[in-house]
Amino acid sequence: MILDSRTLVVVTLVIAIVMAAAHLLTWHVNRGISSLRYAALCNVLVAVAVLLVAMRGPEPSALTIVATNAAFVGAFVSIYLAIRSFTKSHVPGSWIAALVVAYVSLIAISNAADSINGRLAAATAFVCAICVLCGLDLLRNARWAVRTSAGIVGLVFLGHAAFAGLRSASTILESPLPDLLSPSTVQSLGFLEAIGAMLAFGIGFIVMTTERLQADLRQAATYDSLTGIFNRSAFLALAESTFARARRSGEAFALLLIDIDHFKRINDSFGHQAGDTVLRAFTAAVTAELRQGDVFGRYGGEEFCVLLPGTRGDGALTVAERLRITLRDLLVEHEGNLISTSVSIGAADTGGAPQSFDEMLAEADKALYRAKATGRDRVIAAGTRVDA
């Protein structure tokens, strides 16, 4: 099967322009994903390189060859930067520099020998190396939220690398090509495979970006952006399901409502950034004390909730008292200042047979109010009578 090489070049050019436009438009509405800019740049440079190839005469000038190869190298370095940016990985500049130097050296040798086969073999070997790096990076470093799409695109990169490696080896063994666009079955297959790879990379990158955005939205809808624990709505949804399950199975569980004492004073005395530092330190300290199955969430402001499955009565109070002592001893450093904290805790459990989680939460809230009203830095259980 022999197809017209110049027709295939035009198809490649059109696809590169369309993919560049698609990546730029996607980046325009998602400015935080810088990898899309690199992907768009890759397609722009591919279009430039292909256009320069299409405009060549029978005997291209040295300047045309240099410009084509510069665009070609820039395109594949850009796609590697796009992948590293997407996976939030460090860019090994020395590796890229070594590959570029090796490629330029091979091209220089091929030019000196006036060997089209040599230039084509160098180009496909360079593609092989870059695609191996891109594929392995996606398979190893992509976050779980985009693991499926990243894995597929990573395999496409490795498949393209395998084809490029075989193409490089076969080019060396072929009889000398009279022209870079000389029609042949091998040339036709090479162009078709490159076109398929471009489409797969371009569409795959947009799919990975979409999955990343969806994961970020789920993260924002579930977790508090400052502390990283469950936000109010996510915590309450988990609490409701835990309560319903406990009602059906008879399983015990307890609820702690925690308030950081005099938190407004911290903001007023040291600034809101200091308050944020205290909240993060508080969250880390509480998380370190909880079991794996416990659920920790931010209820609002400086109020936090902890669900303790399989716990009631004295067990819940033991946990609450341990948290109170840990947080009373917590010293938070901010801009040279040591900020001390203490907490008041209200505890409730299913022993009082609440009819709903809202009722249980109200009991814990009343206990917390009594803890604050009677001096703070203490734990009060729901139903406990305390003299002011």
C-alpha angles and dihedrals in degrees: 000000000000120000128186107271095209091053089052090049090055091050090050090049093051093048092049091052093047093048091048090052092047092051093046092050091048090049091047091064094037105042093166093070102079093174088076090065091055090048091051090048089052091056092045090053091046088054091050093048093047092047091052090050091049092051095051121117125218090279110033118206122247089248092056091049092049093048092048093050092045090055090045094051091045091052095055094041087052094053090049090051088049092054094045091048091049093051090042091236131150114261110236096220093182092059092050092046091050092050092048092048091049091048094048090048092052091047090050091051091047092049091050089053091041088233117159088182090056093051092047092048091050092048095050091045089053090050089050093053095046093046091050089054092047094047095048091047092054093046094048107034110030114116118252090250091068098026096120099049093038090050092052093048089045090055090049089054091050091047090052089048091054091050092047091050092052090044091053092050094045092049091059090053096045123097112263113288114232091208138008089241097044107146115245139137091256092050092049092050090047093054093044092050091048091050091050091048092050091052092046093048094045097047092038092054091054091048091051090050092050091050090048091053092048090050090050090051091050089049092051092047093050110032135052108249095219103044102023094229127113114299122229098270095045092046093049091049090053091045092052092051091046091051092049091049091048091051091054098044101032090236116157124233136165136214127215121196110198128193124186106232118243093351091159089063090058091054092045095046102039106016135256093283088060088050090053090050090052092050092052092047090047091051093050092049094050093045090053090056098048129088123246094258096047118107120224124189143164109246096187139308107340095345121104136181131214125193115205110195115205092017133109141152116355092009091060092047091050091054092045092050091049090052092048093053093045092051094043088058093046115115116189119201117214124167092334095315124114110216119197124205141193133184140213117216133198117196131198133168141184091264090091089058097235113195095220140010089251088060091049090049090050090053091051090047092053090050090050091051090053090049090053094043093053099054107295125242091084145100122240125184122218112267093022113133112222126185112226 
